[in-house]
Amino acid sequence: MEIKPPHVKQHLWVFVKCLIENPAFDSQTKETLTTTVSRFGSKCTLSERTINAVAKSPILEGVLLWAQTKAQVELRRQMSVGKTKGRERLTGISKLEDANEAGGRYAQECTLILTEGDSAKTSCLAGLSVVGREKYGVFPLRGKLLNVREASFKQLKENREIQRILGLQINDKVQDTRGLRYGSLMIMTDQVSKGSVEKAFFTLVEYDMWRKQAGNLSGWKIKYYKGLGTSTDREFKDYFQALDKHRIKFRWTGSGDGELIDMAFSKKRAEDRKRWLQGYREGTFVDHSMRELTFSDFVNKELVQFSRYDNERSIPQLVDGWKVGQRKVLFAVFKKNTKAEMKVAQLSGYVAEQSAYHHGEQSLQQTIITMAQRFVGSNNLNFLEPVGQFGSRKEGGKDASAPRYIFTKLAPYTRLVFPEADDPLLEYLYEEGQKIEPKHWYGMVFVYSELQS
């Protein structure tokens, strides 16, 4: 809530003792001074000591407390979900597939499944044909769940769908799920299926351990499941037929769990997260055969994997100064081995195919554009040629044209920095059974000397 001067004034009583030359009043009772400020005959200048004393007084705390209380009352009023009568259907929530028994007699037995995106929802609905829709509802998320601990008033107002679906009331101290429309919430993430001729893994750590033990993988076909949309209808039916096997319940063990969750998600605890990541041990992962998982184990064994992988993608390495995406682009361009121009949009597809890139092509296209920028201030030696409008110094490169309009090709000096003769000496990575980019690129260092006669 924005605090304005009138909000502060209503919490103040100001007593002024001063001498005014030839004062003028609005009446004989002399209740209101009408003399203009320019005719006061003196000027009041507050000392720094006085200003500091006012700033340290309880006035500011009182105003902030009033603003927070007012915001909570307004939030509760605007986000009041009301009460539904029995199995009454919710309206006005797009894309919600409500359970038939939600809010009714068997609400405690109902489960709301949250998926990431519409494609995952479609796949999940195929699996519901196994367990039915009486006690299972599905709702697709737009992006990620909101961290309500640090959310602003505006953010909370704009994210009320899940609150309405569950029937949560603002400020209600809910000790259990009785009275809610759903008894449990299930977040559907990556999937797994197993058969006599199939091997499936919940984590990359488990896959890497199996790959090292298996040795020769020539008889295996490797398939990476990026999201729920990768699974077929048949696979989703398999998941729901063995739902207890694929579902892990979270268990709260006390204040230690709350401390770890705060450490992992609070914007104010970046230093604590650095120390947390430094304590990571290789080979750590969650045993998905367990039916319960504590929040502490989730943070220390599962979330830490994501955080490390996110750092690897986002922070350049010390050896070559490059990120993973940049190495993949250079590897694919060298493999293409052509001097012809290529659209950035087309090149991103080729890079994803040749380097087992598992993320959105939009991010890859931005990486290609950045590698081709050479305006003053780009802090970049462009190893790709910018054929088209790749951004300007004025906008910091953000004004580049759309990837489908601009072209690029290998810069003529790129192979001088990374000689082709060095390629066999590099340590290459392998994923999905194919050889991808090297672990590091090692560029030539050119030393110039000025000869004097």
For each residue, the residues with C-beta under 8 A, 3 or more apart:
1: 67 68 70 71 74 153
2:
3: 7 8 63 64 67
4: 7 8
5: 8 9
6: 9 10
7: 3 4 10 11 63 66 67
8: 3 4 5 11 12 59 63
9: 5 6 12
10: 6 7
11: 7 8 59 62 63 66
12: 8 9 59
13:
14:
15:
16:
17:
18: 40 42 44
19: 41 42
20: 23 33 35 40 41
21: 39 40 41 42
22: 35 39 41
23: 20 33 35
24: 33 34 35
25: 28 29 30 31 32 33 34
26: 31 32 34
27: 30 31 32
28: 25
29: 25
30: 25 27
31: 25 26 27
32: 25 26 27
33: 20 23 24 25
34: 24 25 26
35: 20 22 23 24 39 40
36: 39 40
37: 40
38:
39: 21 22 35 36
40: 18 20 21 35 36 37 43
41: 19 20 21 22
42: 18 19 21
43: 40
44: 18
45:
46: 50 51
47: 50 51
48: 51 52
49: 52 53
50: 46 47 53 54
51: 46 47 48 54 55
52: 48 49 55 56
53: 49 50 56 57
54: 50 51 57 59
55: 51 52 60
56: 52 53
57: 53 54 60
58: 61 62
59: 8 11 12 54 62 63
60: 55 57 63 64
61: 58 64 65
62: 11 58 59 65 66
63: 3 7 8 11 59 60 66 67
64: 3 60 61 67 68
65: 61 62 68 69
66: 7 11 62 63 69 70
67: 1 3 7 63 64 70 71
68: 1 64 65 71 72
69: 65 66 72 73
70: 1 66 67 73 74
71: 1 67 68 74 75 153
72: 68 69 75 76 170 171
73: 69 70 76 77
74: 1 70 71 77 78 153
75: 71 72 78 79 153 156 157 170
76: 72 73 79 80 169 170 171
77: 73 74 80
78: 74 75 157
79: 75 76 156 157 160 163 170
80: 76 77 169 170
81: 160 163 164 167 168 169
82:
83: 167
84: 88 90 103 167 181
85: 88
86: 103 104 105
87: 100 101 102 103 104 105
88: 84 85 103
89: 98
90: 84 93 96 98 164 165
91:
92:
93: 90 96 139 161 164 165
94:
95: 118 121 139 140
96: 90 93 137 138 139 161 165
97: 121 125 133 137 138 139
98: 89 90 102 137 165
99: 102 110 111 112 133 134 135 136 137 182
100: 87 133 134 135
101: 87 104 105 106 107 109 110 134 135
102: 87 98 99 107 110 112 137 165 181 182
103: 84 86 87 88 107 167 181
104: 86 87 101 107
105: 86 87 101
106: 101 109 110 134 135
107: 101 102 103 104 110 180 181 182 183
108: 177 178 183
109: 101 106 135 183
110: 99 101 102 106 107 135 136 137 181 182 183 184
111: 99 135 136 137 182 183 184 185 186
112: 99 102 137 138 139 165 166 182 184 185 186
113: 124 136 137 138 139 186 187 188
114: 139 140 141 145 162 185 186 187 188
115: 120 121 123 124 138 139 140 141 188 228
116: 120 140 141 188 189 227 228
117: 120 121 140 141 227 228 229
118: 95 121 122 140
119: 122 123 227 228 229
120: 115 116 117 123 124 140 188 227 228 229
121: 95 97 115 117 118 124 125 138 139 140
122: 118 119 125 126 229
123: 115 119 120 126 127 228 229 231 233 236
124: 113 115 120 121 127 128 138 188 228 236
125: 97 121 122 128 129 138
126: 122 123 129 233 236 237
127: 123 124 130 131 233 236 237 239 240
128: 124 125 131 132 133 136 138 240
129: 125 126 132 237
130: 127 237 240 241
131: 127 128 135 136 240 243
132: 128 129 135 136
133: 97 99 100 128 136 137
134: 99 100 101 106
135: 99 100 101 106 109 110 111 131 132
136: 99 110 111 113 128 131 132 133
137: 96 97 98 99 102 110 111 112 113 133 165 182
138: 96 97 112 113 115 121 124 125 128
139: 93 95 96 97 112 113 114 115 121 161 162 165
140: 95 114 115 116 117 118 120 121
141: 114 115 116 117 144 145
142:
143:
144: 141
145: 114 141 162
146: 151 155 156 159
147: 150 151 265
148: 151 156
149: 262 265 266
150: 147 265 266 267
151: 146 147 148 155 156 159
152: 155 156
153: 1 71 74 75 156 157
154: 157 158
155: 146 151 152 158 159
156: 75 79 146 148 151 152 153 159 160
157: 75 78 79 153 154 160
158: 154 155
159: 146 151 155 156 162 163
160: 79 81 156 157 163 164
161: 93 96 139 164 165
162: 114 139 145 159 165 166
163: 79 81 159 160 166 168 170
164: 81 90 93 160 161 167
165: 90 93 96 98 102 112 137 139 161 162 181 182
166: 112 162 163 180 181 182 185
167: 81 83 84 103 164 179 180 181 182
168: 81 163 172 174 180
169: 76 80 81 172 174
170: 72 75 76 79 80 163
171: 72 76
172: 168 169
173:
174: 168 169 177 179 180
175:
176:
177: 108 174 180 182 183 184
178: 108
179: 167 174
180: 107 166 167 168 174 177 183
181: 84 102 103 107 110 165 166 167
182: 99 102 107 110 111 112 137 165 166 167 177 185
183: 107 108 109 110 111 177 180
184: 110 111 112 177
185: 111 112 114 166 182
186: 111 112 113 114 247
187: 113 114
188: 113 114 115 116 120 124 191 228
189: 116 228
190: 202 225 227 228
191: 188 225 228 231 235 236 239 246
192: 200 201 202 239 246 288
193: 198 200 231 235 238 239
194: 198 199 200
195: 198
196:
197:
198: 193 194 195
199: 194 210 220
200: 192 193 194
201: 192 204 206 207 210
202: 190 192 206 286 288
203: 206 207 285 286 288 305
204: 201 207 208 305
205: 208 209 283 284 285 305
206: 201 202 203 209 210 285
207: 201 203 204 210 211
208: 204 205 211 212
209: 205 206 212 213 283
210: 199 201 206 207 213 214
211: 207 208 214 217
212: 208 209 215
213: 209 210
214: 210 211 217 220
215: 212
216: 219
217: 211 214 220 222 433
218:
219: 216
220: 199 214 217 433
221: 433
222: 217 431 432 433
223: 230 432
224: 356 358 431 432
225: 190 191 230 231
226: 229 230 358 359
227: 116 117 119 120 190 230
228: 115 116 117 119 120 123 124 188 189 190 191 231
229: 117 119 120 122 123 226
230: 223 225 226 227
231: 123 191 193 225 228 235 236 239
232: 235 236
233: 123 126 127 236 237
234: 237 238
235: 191 193 231 232 238 239
236: 123 124 126 127 191 231 232 233 239 240
237: 126 127 129 130 233 234 240 241
238: 193 234 235 241 242
239: 127 191 192 193 231 235 236 242 243 246
240: 127 128 130 131 236 237 243
241: 130 237 238
242: 238 239 245 246
243: 131 239 240 246 247
244: 247 291
245: 242
246: 191 192 239 242 243
247: 186 243 244 291
248: 288 290 291 292 293
249: 291 292 293
250: 292 293 294 295 298
251: 292 293 294 295
252: 257 294 295
253: 256 257 294 295 296
254: 257 258
255: 258 259
256: 253 259 260 296
257: 252 253 254 260 261 294 295 296
258: 254 255 261 262 295
259: 255 256 262 263
260: 256 257 263 264 295 296 299 300
261: 257 258 264 265 295 299
262: 149 258 259 265 266 269
263: 259 260 266 269 272 273 276 299
264: 260 261 273 276 299 303
265: 147 149 150 261 262
266: 149 150 262 263 269
267: 150 270
268:
269: 262 263 266 272 273
270: 267 273 274
271: 274 275
272: 263 269 275 276
273: 263 264 269 270 276 277 307
274: 270 271 277 278
275: 271 272 278 279
276: 263 264 272 273 279 280 304
277: 273 274 280 304 307 308 311
278: 274 275
279: 275 276
280: 276 277 284 304 308
281: 284
282:
283: 205 209
284: 205 280 281 300 301 304 305
285: 203 205 206 301 302 305
286: 202 203 290 293 297 298 301 302
287: 290
288: 192 202 203 248
289:
290: 248 286 287 293
291: 244 247 248 249
292: 248 249 250 251
293: 248 249 250 251 286 290 297 298 302
294: 250 251 252 253 257 297 298
295: 250 251 252 253 257 258 260 261 298 299
296: 253 256 257 260 299 300
297: 286 293 294 300 301 302
298: 250 286 293 294 295 301 302 303
299: 260 261 263 264 295 296 302 303 304
300: 260 284 296 297 303 304
301: 284 285 286 297 298 304 305
302: 285 286 293 297 298 299 305 306
303: 264 298 299 300 306 307
304: 276 277 280 284 299 300 301 307 308
305: 203 204 205 284 285 301 302 308 309
306: 302 303 309 310
307: 273 277 303 304 310 311
308: 277 280 304 305 311 312
309: 305 306 312 313
310: 306 307 313 314
311: 277 307 308 314 315
312: 308 309 315 324
313: 309 310 323 324 325 359
314: 310 311 323
315: 311 312 323
316: 320 321 322 323
317: 320 321 322 323 440
318: 321
319: 440 442
320: 316 317 327 440 441 442 443
321: 316 317 318
322: 316 317 326 327 441
323: 313 314 315 316 317 326 327 367
324: 312 313 327 328 437
325: 313 328 329 357 363 364 367
326: 322 323 329 330 367 371
327: 320 322 323 324 330 331 437 438 440 441
328: 324 325 331 332 351 355 357 364 436 437
329: 325 326 332 333 347 351 364 367 368 371 384
330: 326 327 333 334 371 383 414 418 437 441
331: 327 328 334 335 354 355 436 437 438
332: 328 329 335 336 347 350 351 354 355 437
333: 329 330 336 347 351 384 410
334: 330 331 337 410 418 420 423
335: 331 332 354
336: 332 333 342 350
337: 334
338: 342 409 410
339: 409 410
340: 409
341: 385 387 407 408 409
342: 336 338 346 347 350 407 408 409
343: 346 347 403 404 406 407
344: 347 348 365 368 369 403 404 406 407 408
345: 348 349 361 365 403 404
346: 342 343 349 350
347: 329 332 333 342 343 344 350 351 368 408
348: 344 345 351 352 361 364 365 368 403
349: 345 346 352 353 361
350: 332 336 342 346 347 353 354
351: 328 329 332 333 347 348 354 355 357 364 368
352: 348 349 355 357 361 364
353: 349 350
354: 331 332 335 350 351 436
355: 328 331 332 351 352 436 437
356: 224 431 432 434 436
357: 325 328 351 352 361 364
358: 224 226
359: 226 313 363 364
360: 363 364
361: 345 348 349 352 357 364 365
362: 365 366
363: 325 359 360 366 367
364: 325 328 329 348 351 352 357 359 360 361 367 368
365: 344 345 348 361 362 368 369 403
366: 362 363 369 370
367: 323 325 326 329 363 364 370 371
368: 329 344 347 348 351 364 365 371 372 384 403 408
369: 344 365 366 372 373 390 391 397 400 403 406
370: 366 367 373 380 397
371: 326 329 330 367 368 380 382 383 384
372: 368 369 382 384 385 386 390 408
373: 369 370 378 380 382 386 390 391 397 400
374: 378 380 382 386 390
375: 378 391 392 393 397
376: 393
377: 393 396
378: 373 374 375 382 393 397
379:
380: 370 371 373 374
381:
382: 371 372 373 374 378 385 386 411
383: 330 371 410 411 414 417
384: 329 333 368 371 372 408 409 410 411 414
385: 341 372 382 408 409 410 411
386: 372 373 374 382 390 406 408
387: 341 406 407 408 409
388: 401 405 406 407
389: 399 400 401 405 406
390: 369 372 373 374 386 397 400 401 406
391: 369 373 375 395 396 397 398 399 400
392: 375 395 397 399
393: 375 376 377 378 396
394: 399
395: 391 392 398 399
396: 377 391 393
397: 369 370 373 375 378 390 391 392 400
398: 391 395
399: 389 391 392 394 395
400: 369 373 389 390 391 397 406
401: 388 389 390 405 406
402: 405 406
403: 343 344 345 348 365 368 369 406
404: 343 344 345
405: 388 389 401 402
406: 343 344 369 386 387 388 389 390 400 401 402 403
407: 341 342 343 344 387 388
408: 341 342 344 347 368 372 384 385 386 387
409: 338 339 340 341 342 384 385 387
410: 333 334 338 339 383 384 385 414 415
411: 382 383 384 385 414
412:
413: 416 417
414: 330 383 384 410 411 417 418
415: 410 418 419 420
416: 413 419 444
417: 383 413 414 443 444
418: 330 334 414 415 422 441 442 443 444
419: 415 416 422 444
420: 334 415 423
421: 424
422: 418 419 425 426 442
423: 334 420 426
424: 421
425: 422
426: 422 423 438 439 440 441 442
427: 438 439 440
428: 435 436 437 438 439
429: 435 436 437 438 439
430: 433 434 435 436
431: 222 224 356 434 436
432: 222 223 224 356
433: 217 220 221 222 430
434: 356 430 431
435: 428 429 430
436: 328 331 354 355 356 428 429 430 431
437: 324 327 328 330 331 332 355 428 429
438: 327 331 426 427 428 429 441
439: 426 427 428 429
440: 317 319 320 327 426 427
441: 320 322 327 330 418 426 438
442: 319 320 418 422 426
443: 320 417 418
444: 416 417 418 419
445:
446:
447:
448:
449:
450:
451:
452:
453:
